[in-house]
Amino acid sequence: MDDKLIAIANDSYTSALVLQSFLESNGVKCYLKNINLVQPNVSDNVKVLISEKEVEKAIKLLSAYREPGKGEAQPRKILVPIDFTEQSINAAHFALRLAHVYKAEVKLLHVFNSPIVDMIPFTDMASIQIDIDISYSILQENAREQLNKFYNKIRKYADDKGMKELKIGYALREGFANYGIIDMCKRYKPGLVVMGTKSEGFRSSELVGSVAADVVKETNVPLLVIPEKATLKGISEVKNVLYATRFDDSDYTAIRKLLTMLSGFNLNLICANVCDNPENPLVKANMNALKDYTQRVVKKAKVDFELIKGKNVAEAFKGYITGKNINLLALTMHKRGLLEGLFNPSLTRKMLSDADIPLLIFPE
């Protein structure tokens, strides 16, 4: 073979076989690499190779093979987890303005921790149980009072800003933040969760590394994170939105949802990918396939597609965000492990460490 071979996919053995069968039935010769010869069914990371000359044809076949999917709807319910900080207020204000455009309702959620006592001697159980009951009652009452005050401030803000018609509710839950938010998502079924980061910004392992990851993983609900450094006062200041694509199937669903969510705003959307060689036929073919799909699914959408040259993906994206005055970054969190994909220590975690713009996370 004189033709240069390019890996068009990297998947399990079964999925690679399905892809090979589909492409070859349409005239594209495929070769599989990295197969476990003893137990092929347990092979992972099997590469599907094709001739460089066939790349564009193969990508077009895969793009046409993908179904547009069901029509997406704008969020009708927005959940806002709060902890009474300035970041919570900022996130709640942003959520109200979104709800005003979407004609959605907003629910404020506060999750408070109850005391946990370990290693209690049997003889002390009764007295300690009384102390716990009293402490829990005090914590619950304090949390309820703070939540009522917070709600009144948010209600007044909405009324003063001409949003009196907005339906705003609130709920109080006891337990750990991630479990409380996940439980409320399952009960309330929001179309979007909006939360603010704490003082550590995106370096906060509690929020981004744990709570946000769990929420996206367990609820399948898009999550909008407002960092402490964000200076946006309202959605009217969001003009340019960047979607960071990795050229996998999850991008197609995420972009479709993103375009639906942005349809009520006058925004510029850019889908970008960072690579060290933008002239690579596979990279160009993947970008063209994404462009064709977007135009086919949302015909009126105005979307720019760009290939950004760079070897350090995080640094390239950060430079692009600054140079293009990007106001919102959107991407997909992959579920292949809690810390893999969005929250791994290499790519996106570094990109988020100094984030000063809102981040919209789509589940895979």
C-alpha positions in Angstrom: 0.0 0.0 0.0 1.5 3.3 -1.1 -1.4 5.4 0.2 -1.0 7.0 3.6 -3.4 5.6 6.2 -5.2 7.8 8.6 -7.1 6.8 11.8 -10.7 7.9 11.4 -11.9 6.4 14.7 -10.6 4.9 17.9 -13.2 2.7 19.6 -14.0 -0.7 21.0 -13.6 -3.8 18.8 -17.4 -4.2 18.3 -17.9 -0.5 17.4 -14.9 -0.6 15.1 -16.4 -3.6 13.3 -19.7 -1.9 12.8 -18.0 1.2 11.5 -15.8 -0.9 9.2 -18.8 -2.7 7.8 -20.7 0.5 7.2 -17.9 2.3 5.4 -16.9 -0.7 3.3 -20.5 -1.2 2.2 -20.3 2.3 0.8 -17.0 1.7 -1.0 -14.4 2.9 1.6 -11.8 0.3 2.4 -11.0 0.0 6.1 -8.2 -1.6 8.2 -8.3 -2.3 11.9 -5.3 -1.9 14.2 -4.6 -2.7 17.9 -6.8 -5.9 18.0 -6.2 -8.4 20.8 -5.6 -11.5 18.7 -6.3 -13.9 21.6 -9.5 -12.2 22.7 -10.6 -9.7 20.1 -13.9 -8.9 21.8 -12.2 -7.4 24.7 -10.0 -5.1 22.6 -10.3 -1.4 23.3 -8.8 1.6 21.5 -9.1 -0.2 18.1 -8.1 2.1 15.3 -10.1 2.3 12.1 -7.7 3.2 9.4 -8.6 4.4 5.8 -6.6 5.9 3.0 -5.9 9.6 3.2 -7.5 10.0 -0.2 -10.8 8.5 1.2 -11.0 10.8 4.3 -13.4 13.4 2.9 -15.7 10.7 1.4 -15.8 8.8 4.7 -16.5 11.8 6.8 -19.4 12.8 4.5 -20.8 9.3 4.8 -20.7 9.4 8.6 -22.2 12.9 8.7 -25.1 11.8 6.4 -25.5 8.7 8.5 -26.1 10.7 11.7 -29.8 11.5 12.4 -30.6 15.1 13.1 -32.4 14.0 16.3 -35.5 15.2 17.9 -36.2 18.9 18.1 -34.8 20.6 21.1 -36.8 22.9 23.3 -35.6 25.9 25.3 -35.5 25.5 29.0 -38.8 25.9 30.8 -37.4 25.4 34.3 -34.1 26.7 35.7 -32.6 25.5 38.9 -30.3 27.7 40.8 -28.3 26.1 43.7 -27.3 28.9 46.2 -25.2 29.3 49.3 -26.0 33.0 50.0 -22.7 34.3 48.7 -22.2 37.1 46.2 -21.5 34.4 43.6 -24.9 32.9 44.3 -26.6 36.3 43.9 -24.7 36.9 40.6 -25.8 33.4 39.3 -29.4 34.0 40.4 -29.5 37.4 38.6 -28.2 35.8 35.5 -30.7 33.0 35.7 -33.6 35.5 36.1 -32.6 37.2 32.9 -32.4 33.9 31.1 -35.8 32.9 32.4 -37.3 36.2 31.3 -36.2 35.5 27.7 -37.2 31.8 27.8 -40.5 32.5 29.7 -39.3 29.9 32.2 -39.7 29.6 35.9 -36.8 29.7 38.4 -36.3 27.6 41.6 -33.7 28.5 44.2 -32.2 25.6 46.0 -30.2 25.6 49.2 -28.7 22.5 50.6 -27.5 22.6 54.2 -25.3 20.1 56.1 -26.5 18.5 59.2 -24.1 17.4 62.0 -22.5 13.9 61.7 -21.2 12.2 64.9 -19.0 9.2 64.6 -17.8 6.7 67.2 -20.5 7.4 69.8 -20.1 5.3 73.0 -23.3 3.4 73.7 -23.7 4.9 77.1 -23.7 8.4 75.7 -26.1 7.8 72.8 -29.2 9.3 74.4 -27.7 12.6 75.5 -25.8 13.0 72.2 -29.0 12.2 70.2 -30.8 15.1 72.0 -27.9 17.4 71.2 -28.0 16.4 67.6 -31.7 16.9 67.4 -31.4 20.4 68.8 -28.4 21.3 66.6 -30.3 20.0 63.5 -33.4 22.0 64.4 -31.3 25.2 64.8 -29.4 24.6 61.5 -32.6 24.0 59.7 -34.3 27.1 61.1 -31.3 29.3 60.3 -31.1 27.9 56.8 -34.8 28.5 56.2 -34.5 32.1 57.5 -31.5 32.8 55.2 -33.4 31.2 52.2 -36.4 33.4 52.8 -34.3 36.5 53.0 -32.4 35.5 49.8 -35.7 34.8 48.0 -37.1 38.2 49.0 -34.0 39.9 47.6 -34.2 38.0 44.3 -38.0 38.6 44.1 -37.4 42.4 44.6 -34.6 42.4 42.0 -36.9 40.7 39.4 -39.8 43.2 40.1 -37.5 46.2 39.9 -36.0 45.0 36.6 -39.5 44.7 35.0 -39.8 40.9 35.5 -42.8 40.8 37.8 -44.3 38.0 35.7 -41.5 35.6 36.5 -42.5 32.6 38.6 -39.8 32.1 41.3 -39.9 29.4 43.9 -37.4 28.0 46.5 -36.6 24.7 48.2 -34.6 23.6 51.2 -32.7 20.3 51.3 -30.5 18.7 53.9 -27.4 16.8 53.1 -24.3 17.2 50.8 -24.5 19.7 48.0 -24.1 17.3 45.1 -26.7 14.8 46.3 -29.2 17.6 47.1 -28.8 19.1 43.7 -29.0 15.8 41.9 -32.2 14.8 43.9 -33.8 18.1 43.1 -33.0 17.8 39.4 -34.7 14.4 39.3 -37.8 15.8 41.1 -38.0 19.2 39.5 -36.7 18.2 36.0 -35.1 21.5 35.0 -33.9 22.3 31.5 -30.8 24.1 32.9 -28.9 24.4 36.1 -27.2 27.7 36.9 -24.6 28.0 39.7 -21.8 30.4 40.8 -18.3 29.4 41.8 -16.9 30.1 45.2 -13.9 32.2 46.1 -11.5 29.8 44.5 -13.1 30.2 41.1 -12.6 27.3 38.7 -9.8 26.1 41.0 -12.5 25.1 43.5 -12.3 21.3 43.6 -15.5 21.2 45.7 -17.6 22.9 43.0 -16.1 22.1 39.7 -14.2 18.9 40.5 -17.0 17.3 42.4 -20.4 19.0 42.5 -20.6 20.1 38.9 -19.1 16.8 37.7 -21.7 14.8 39.7 -24.6 17.0 38.6 -23.8 16.7 34.9 -23.0 13.0 35.1 -26.1 12.0 37.1 -28.8 14.3 35.8 -28.0 14.8 32.1 -28.9 18.5 32.5 -26.8 21.3 30.9 -25.0 23.3 33.6 -24.1 27.0 33.4 -21.3 27.9 35.8 -20.8 31.6 36.5 -17.2 32.2 37.9 -16.5 34.7 40.5 -14.4 36.7 38.1 -17.2 37.1 35.6 -18.2 40.8 35.4 -21.3 40.2 33.3 -24.3 42.0 34.7 -26.8 40.5 32.2 -27.3 38.4 29.2 -27.3 41.4 26.9 -23.5 41.6 27.5 -23.0 38.1 26.0 -22.2 38.7 22.3 -19.8 36.0 21.3 -20.1 32.3 22.2 -17.4 29.7 21.6 -18.1 26.0 21.4 -14.9 23.9 21.9 -15.3 20.9 19.6 -13.4 17.6 19.8 -14.9 16.2 16.7 -16.8 13.3 18.3 -20.5 12.3 18.2 -21.4 14.3 21.4 -20.5 17.5 19.6 -23.5 17.1 17.3 -26.0 16.8 20.1 -24.4 19.6 22.1 -24.3 22.1 19.2 -28.0 21.3 18.4 -29.0 22.0 22.0 -26.7 25.1 22.2 -28.3 26.6 19.0 -31.7 26.1 20.5 -30.8 27.7 23.7 -29.2 30.7 21.9 -32.1 31.1 19.4 -33.7 33.9 21.5 -30.5 36.0 21.5 -28.6 38.0 18.9 -25.3 36.3 19.3 -22.3 35.1 17.3 -21.5 31.4 17.7 -18.1 30.0 16.8 -17.3 26.3 16.7 -13.5 25.9 17.0 -11.0 23.1 17.2 -7.3 23.4 18.2 -4.8 21.3 16.3 -1.2 21.5 15.3 -1.9 21.0 11.6 -5.1 22.7 10.3 -4.3 21.4 6.8 -4.6 17.8 7.9 -7.3 16.2 5.6 -9.0 14.4 8.5 -9.2 17.6 10.6 -10.6 19.6 7.6 -13.1 16.8 6.8 -14.3 16.6 10.4 -14.9 20.4 10.5 -16.7 20.3 7.1 -18.9 17.5 8.4 -19.8 19.5 11.5 -20.6 22.5 9.4 -22.8 20.5 7.0 -24.7 18.9 9.9 -25.3 22.3 11.6 -26.6 23.8 8.4 -28.8 20.8 7.8 -30.3 20.7 11.3 -30.7 24.5 12.0 -30.9 26.1 8.6 -31.2 29.7 9.9 -28.2 29.4 12.3 -25.3 31.8 11.7 -22.3 29.8 12.9 -18.6 30.3 12.1 -16.2 27.3 12.1 -12.5 27.8 12.8 -9.4 25.7 13.1 -7.0 27.2 15.5 -3.3 26.2 15.1 -1.5 25.3 18.3 0.1 22.4 20.1 -1.0 23.4 23.6 -4.8 23.3 23.3 -5.5 25.0 26.6 -3.2 27.9 25.9 -4.5 28.3 22.3 -8.1 28.4 23.4 -7.3 30.9 26.2 -5.6 33.2 23.7 -8.4 32.9 21.2 -11.0 33.7 23.9 -9.1 36.9 24.8 -8.4 37.9 21.2 -12.0 37.3 20.0 -13.7 38.8 23.0 -15.5 35.6 23.8 -18.2 36.0 26.5 -19.3 32.4 27.0 -17.5 29.1 26.6 -19.4 25.9 25.9 -18.2 22.4 25.8 -19.1 18.8 26.5 -18.2 16.9 29.6 -17.4 13.2 28.8 -18.6 10.6 31.2 -15.8 8.1 30.7 -14.7 8.4 34.3 -15.3 11.2 36.9 -12.1 13.1 36.2 -11.6 12.3 32.6 -12.6 14.6 29.8 -13.6 18.0 31.2 -12.0 17.6 34.6 -8.7 15.9 33.7 -5.5 17.6 34.8 -4.2 18.2 31.3 -6.5 20.0 28.9 -9.7 21.6 30.0 -8.9 21.8 33.7 -5.9 24.1 32.9 -8.0 26.1 30.5 -10.6 26.7 33.3 -8.2 27.4 36.1 -8.2 31.2 35.3 -11.7 31.4 33.7 -13.3 34.8 33.9 -16.3 34.0 31.6 -19.4 31.8 32.1 -19.0 28.1 31.2 -21.8 26.1 29.7 -21.3 22.4 30.2 -23.3 19.8 28.2 -23.4 16.2 29.3 -22.2 13.6 26.8 
